[in-house]
């Protein structure tokens, strides 16, 4: 089974270059685009959010420029969503802000025997094959926003966001804002 490259193999500050699918063949560096791992960006009561029914907004904010893989975003989203559903049923709204546009590529190097000699072309056209997606998030940008009611629930939501923070590859902070 193929292993996924560790996140620190990619640059934290600069987004991936030459990672687009173009209509013109000579500018298309990516042959296939990996499937999107994040299935839902808005969860909970969307209609209540549009009607501005919720009085408190909790935000999970990044403290550094970073690229976050779609797998990490999905893991954090599922953790927060599961806890919010059990506590609030459908009386909340959760939004995932970054969308993974960057395509991560890996130029695999074969070793041992003569396997590499027959397959590899060295560094000529070494764009690599696509293996995942990542979202570029700037410092002090919001990753997740949770909208809910009741000041007694602030402590619960803080715990839910703290529980999801280790799944993300950056330092985070939690902000609360009263909307009404």
N, C-alpha and C positions, 0 to 999 in steps of 0.2 A: 504494500500500500504506500502511496506517495505521501511524504511528510510535507506539512505546510511550513514554509520558512518562518523563522521567528521574526517578530515585529521589529526588533532592533536592527535587523539587517537592512531596513529601509531608512532613509533619512527622515528625521523628525521635523526639520524646518522647511525643506524644499519639497514641493509636491513632485510626483513622478512626471518626468518629461517623456515625450513621444509615446503617449499611452492613449491614443485616440483611434477610433475606427473611422476611416475616411472613405468617401465614395471613390476617390482617385486611388488607384492601387499603389502608386509610388509614395503616397503620403500616409498610407494605412500601415502603421507599425504593429497593430494588433490584429491577429487573424480571427480570434474568437473572443467574445466578451463573456466572462463568467456570469453565472446566474446571481441575481440579487438575493442576499440572505435575509435582509430586513423585509418582512412580509407586510407589516402595518406600521405606518408612521403616526397615525392618530388613533387613540384607543379610548374607550369609555363613552361618555355621553357627549357626542359631538354637537347635537342640537342644543343642549344646555350651555355649552361653551359659546356657541354662536349667539345665543340669547343673553350672554353675560350673566349667567345664573350663579357663578362661583365667586366667592369673595376673597380667597387666598390663593396666591400663586407661589409655588416652590420651584426653584430652578437649580439644576446641577450645572455648575460653570467650570470650565477648564482654566487652569492657571498657567498654561504654556502653549506655544504653537506645537501642534501635533497632528499626525495622521492616525486615524482610528480605523482599524479594520472593520468590515461589516459584521464579522463574526463576534467581535467584542461588543459592538453596538447592539446586536441582536440578543446576546447573553444578558447584558444590562437591562435591556428593554423587557425581556421576559421576566426577570427577577422583580423589577418594579411593578410591572403589570399584574403579576400573580398576587403580590402582597396587597396591591390596591383593590383588586377584585374581592379578595377575602375580607377586607376591612370595610370597604365602601359599597359593595355590590356594584351598582352601575351609577353611582352618584359622584362621579369624578371625571376628569379629562386628563389624559396623558399624551404629550406630544414629543416626538423625537425630531430634533431640529436638523442635524447634519445629514446629508444624503451622500452615500459613497459613490462618487463619480470616477475617481482615479482607478485605473486598472494596474494592479501590481504584476510585475513580470519576473520570471526567474530563468536565467540561462544555466540550465543544468549541466554539470560537468561530470562525465563518466570516468571512472577510474578502474584500474585493474586490467590485466591481460591486454588484449588488443581490441576490446569493445569500443573504447573511446575513439580510436583511429578511424573506424568505419562509419561512425555516426556523427561525430562532431565536425564543425567547420572552424573551430577556434574562435577568434574574435571577429571574423568577418560576418556581418549581419547578425551581431550578437544581441538582438533585441530581446530574446527570450520568449518563452511561452507564458501566456497569462495564467495566473493562479489565484487571483482574488481581487477584491475591490477595497478601497479605502476612502475615507472622507477626510479632507483637509480642514482642520478646525483651528482658528486663530485664538490667541490669548484672550481671556475674558469673554468668550462666546458661550452661549447657552447650549448644552448638549440635550438635556431633558427638561421639560416643564410639566409640572403637575398642578392642576387646578382643583380645588375642593372647598368645602365649607366647614365651619366650626373650628374655633381656636383650640379646643381640646384635642383636635386631630393633628396639630402641628408636630407634636412629639413623635407620633406614629410615622408621619410622612418623612420626617428627618431620618428616622431609623431605616426606612425603606430605601432612601437615596444613599445613605451611608453603606448599606448592604450591597448596593450595585456599584459603588465607586471603585472597589478593588478590581472589578472586571474590566475597567478602562485603563489604558496605558499612560495615564497622565495624573498629575495632582489636580484635585478638584475642590470646590467650595460649594456650600449650599446657601442660597439666599431665599428669604421669604419676603413677600410683598403683599400688602393689603390693598385690594382693588377697589372696594366700595368706600 
